[in-house]
Amino acid sequence: MTSELILEWDGRPDAEARLTPEIYAGFGTSAPAETDYDDTAFETDRPDTLGVVTARRDGRLLGWSWVYRDPDDAATARAQAAYLPREAARFHGEADPQPTPDEFDVITRLYLRSADAARAIGLRALRFSGGDTQPEGQAAARLHARAEPGDSRIWFARPASWQPPADLPAPAELITSATETPPHTTFSVSTPRASITALAVDDQAYINVGEDIDHDDAEPEELAALFAALLTQLREARPEVTELGVFEFSDEAVRRALPMAGLHLRAQHTHYEVPLIPG
């Protein structure tokens, strides 16, 4: 039987700093004198922090949401919720896990409680962002938020069942490589015009388009052929990888190439706004 999830609001100006040691304890380490972890959830220079919502079960921290005043609109709050197991995986260099039912529940309730806190302060709206099919999207639906699509997307393919599209050309002058740095394996495919690198950890592989793809004037069809070569390499060299995830941001050629290579859209990054005052 699952214990009750307890949410608490801390409206002190130093709520972020007070929570940081507990977050790092959840990572299995101690907080450094100055936080050098660069994830959004750990930014300490947000203007006019309003407070923090925490979610705990049996006294153990599971998630948190920083709530702060929107620098572009003093009557609006922004929030960024985080799920501790996901942040711990990122901290240790592991691939992002797929959201669990518990993450959906924790993140949704954190945003609901953040909206309550912002409303109690007297602000007119709460803004946050995330994938439309991810926990943030569920929270937005519960809050009847207005939605505006962003510029990034998450794509995926499952190597075991993926099949290369029949009309894709073979990459010209293809070079492939795999580098073992336990527990990671880095897979690379390249041609004279483009290269793609994927990091595989356990049963997941991941590509961040902004960091792991280099292409100048390569056409989408060329990039699609490279993605297909990478998926083939993953399937043959590391069959335990069940999924390749791709984070794509404002890259038209890559965005066109991904469905050509047989990848599927999982989530559209979306900006949400929750009205807090009727009318």
C-alpha positions in Angstrom: 0.0 0.0 0.0 1.4 3.4 -1.1 1.8 6.0 1.7 0.2 9.4 1.4 2.1 12.1 -0.6 2.5 15.2 1.6 2.9 18.6 0.0 4.2 21.6 1.8 4.7 25.2 0.9 7.7 27.2 2.2 7.4 30.9 1.3 10.7 32.0 2.9 13.1 33.9 0.6 15.9 31.3 1.2 13.7 28.2 0.7 15.8 27.1 -2.3 19.0 27.2 -0.3 17.4 25.4 2.7 16.3 22.5 0.4 19.5 22.0 -1.5 21.3 19.8 1.0 18.2 17.4 1.1 18.2 17.3 -2.7 21.9 16.3 -2.8 21.3 13.7 -0.1 18.7 12.2 -2.4 21.5 12.0 -5.0 23.6 10.1 -2.6 26.1 12.9 -2.0 26.5 16.1 -0.1 25.9 19.6 -1.5 29.1 21.4 -2.6 29.8 24.8 -1.1 28.7 26.4 -4.4 26.2 24.4 -6.5 27.8 23.6 -9.9 25.0 21.4 -11.1 23.6 23.2 -14.2 20.1 21.8 -14.4 17.3 24.4 -14.5 15.9 23.2 -11.2 19.1 24.3 -9.4 19.3 27.9 -10.7 19.8 30.2 -7.7 19.6 33.6 -9.6 15.9 33.6 -10.4 14.4 37.0 -9.7 12.2 37.4 -6.7 11.9 33.8 -5.6 8.4 33.3 -4.0 8.9 29.9 -2.4 9.2 26.2 -2.8 6.6 23.4 -2.8 8.0 20.0 -1.6 6.5 16.6 -2.0 7.4 13.9 0.5 6.3 10.3 1.2 7.1 8.8 4.5 9.4 11.8 5.2 11.4 11.2 2.0 11.7 14.0 -0.6 10.3 12.9 -3.9 10.0 16.3 -5.7 9.9 20.0 -5.5 8.7 23.1 -7.4 10.4 26.4 -7.3 8.0 29.3 -7.7 9.3 32.7 -8.6 8.0 36.0 -10.0 8.0 36.2 -13.8 10.8 38.8 -14.7 8.6 39.9 -17.6 5.4 40.3 -15.7 5.4 41.1 -12.0 1.8 40.0 -11.6 2.6 36.5 -12.8 4.5 33.6 -11.2 6.6 30.9 -12.9 7.3 27.4 -11.6 9.7 24.6 -12.3 8.9 21.3 -10.8 11.3 18.4 -10.6 11.1 14.7 -9.7 14.0 13.5 -7.5 14.6 10.1 -9.1 14.9 11.8 -12.6 17.2 14.5 -11.3 19.3 11.9 -9.6 19.7 9.9 -12.8 20.7 13.1 -14.6 23.2 14.0 -11.9 24.9 10.7 -12.2 25.1 10.9 -16.0 22.4 8.3 -16.7 19.9 8.4 -19.5 16.6 10.0 -18.7 14.1 7.3 -17.6 10.6 7.2 -19.0 8.1 8.9 -16.7 6.4 6.5 -14.2 2.9 6.8 -12.9 4.4 8.1 -9.6 6.2 10.9 -11.5 3.0 11.9 -13.3 1.3 12.1 -9.9 4.0 13.9 -8.1 4.7 16.5 -10.8 1.0 17.1 -11.3 0.3 17.7 -7.7 3.4 20.0 -7.3 2.0 22.3 -10.1 -1.4 22.3 -8.6 0.0 23.3 -5.2 2.2 25.9 -6.9 -0.9 27.4 -8.5 -2.6 27.5 -5.1 0.4 29.3 -3.6 0.7 31.9 -6.4 -3.1 32.5 -6.1 -2.8 33.1 -2.4 -0.1 35.6 -2.9 -2.5 37.5 -5.2 -0.8 36.9 -8.6 -2.9 36.7 -11.7 -1.4 33.7 -13.5 1.1 30.8 -13.2 3.4 29.8 -16.1 5.4 26.6 -16.6 6.5 24.5 -19.5 7.1 20.9 -20.5 6.1 18.1 -22.8 2.4 17.9 -23.8 2.3 14.2 -23.2 4.6 14.3 -20.2 3.7 15.0 -16.5 3.7 18.8 -17.2 1.0 18.2 -19.8 -1.2 16.3 -17.4 -0.8 19.0 -14.8 -1.8 21.6 -17.4 -4.9 19.7 -18.3 -5.9 19.5 -14.6 -5.3 23.2 -14.2 -7.2 24.1 -17.5 -4.1 25.9 -18.7 -3.7 27.8 -21.9 -1.1 26.2 -24.2 1.3 27.5 -26.7 3.6 25.1 -28.6 7.3 25.6 -28.1 10.3 25.0 -30.4 11.5 21.6 -29.1 10.2 18.0 -29.3 11.1 14.5 -28.1 11.2 11.7 -30.6 11.8 8.0 -30.1 12.4 4.7 -31.8 12.6 1.1 -30.4 15.5 -0.6 -32.1 14.2 -4.1 -31.8 11.0 -3.4 -33.7 12.2 -0.5 -35.9 12.6 -1.1 -39.6 14.5 1.1 -41.9 12.3 2.8 -44.4 12.7 1.1 -47.8 13.2 4.4 -49.7 16.1 5.7 -47.6 19.5 5.9 -49.5 22.5 4.3 -48.0 24.9 6.9 -46.4 27.8 7.7 -48.6 31.3 7.0 -47.1 29.8 5.9 -43.8 32.1 5.6 -40.7 30.8 3.9 -37.5 32.4 3.6 -34.1 31.6 2.6 -30.5 33.5 3.7 -27.5 33.1 1.9 -24.1 33.4 4.1 -21.0 31.5 1.9 -18.5 28.6 2.1 -17.8 28.2 4.2 -21.0 28.7 3.3 -24.6 29.1 6.1 -27.1 27.9 5.2 -30.7 28.9 7.4 -33.6 28.0 7.4 -37.3 29.4 9.9 -39.7 29.8 10.9 -43.4 31.9 13.8 -44.8 28.9 16.0 -44.4 27.4 15.1 -41.0 27.8 13.1 -37.8 25.5 11.8 -35.1 26.5 10.5 -31.7 24.3 8.6 -29.2 25.0 7.8 -25.6 23.7 4.4 -24.4 23.3 3.6 -20.7 21.7 0.4 -19.6 18.6 -0.1 -21.8 18.3 3.5 -23.0 20.1 5.5 -25.7 19.9 9.3 -26.0 20.7 12.1 -28.5 20.6 15.8 -27.8 20.4 17.3 -31.3 22.1 20.6 -30.2 25.2 18.7 -28.8 25.3 15.4 -30.6 24.7 16.2 -34.2 27.0 18.1 -36.5 25.8 19.0 -40.0 26.4 21.8 -42.3 24.4 21.7 -45.5 23.3 18.0 -45.3 19.8 17.4 -46.6 17.1 15.8 -44.4 17.3 12.7 -46.5 21.1 12.4 -45.7 20.5 12.9 -42.0 17.6 10.3 -42.1 20.0 7.8 -43.6 22.5 8.5 -40.8 19.8 8.0 -38.1 18.9 4.7 -39.7 22.5 3.7 -39.7 22.7 4.6 -36.0 19.6 2.6 -35.1 21.0 -0.4 -37.0 24.3 -0.1 -35.1 22.5 0.1 -31.8 20.4 -3.0 -32.6 23.3 -5.1 -33.6 25.9 -3.9 -31.1 23.8 -3.3 -28.0 20.6 -5.3 -28.3 19.6 -4.6 -24.6 18.8 -1.0 -25.7 15.1 -0.9 -25.8 14.7 2.8 -26.9 16.5 5.6 -28.5 15.3 9.1 -27.4 16.0 12.2 -29.4 15.7 15.8 -28.0 15.3 18.1 -31.0 15.3 21.9 -30.8 14.8 24.4 -33.6 16.6 22.3 -36.3 14.5 22.2 -39.4 16.7 19.6 -41.2 16.8 17.2 -38.3 13.0 17.7 -37.6 12.3 16.7 -41.2 14.8 13.8 -41.1 13.5 12.1 -37.9 10.1 10.8 -39.3 11.9 9.9 -42.6 14.1 7.6 -40.6 11.1 6.0 -38.9 11.2 7.8 -35.5 8.0 8.9 -33.8 7.0 12.0 -32.0 6.6 11.5 -28.2 6.1 15.0 -26.9 5.9 18.6 -28.1 7.4 21.1 -25.6 4.7 23.5 -24.7 4.4 26.7 -22.7 1.4 26.8 -20.3 -0.4 29.6 -18.5 -2.9 29.0 -15.7 -5.2 32.0 -15.0 -5.5 32.4 -11.2 -8.0 35.2 -11.0 -11.5 34.7 -12.6 -12.6 37.0 -15.4 
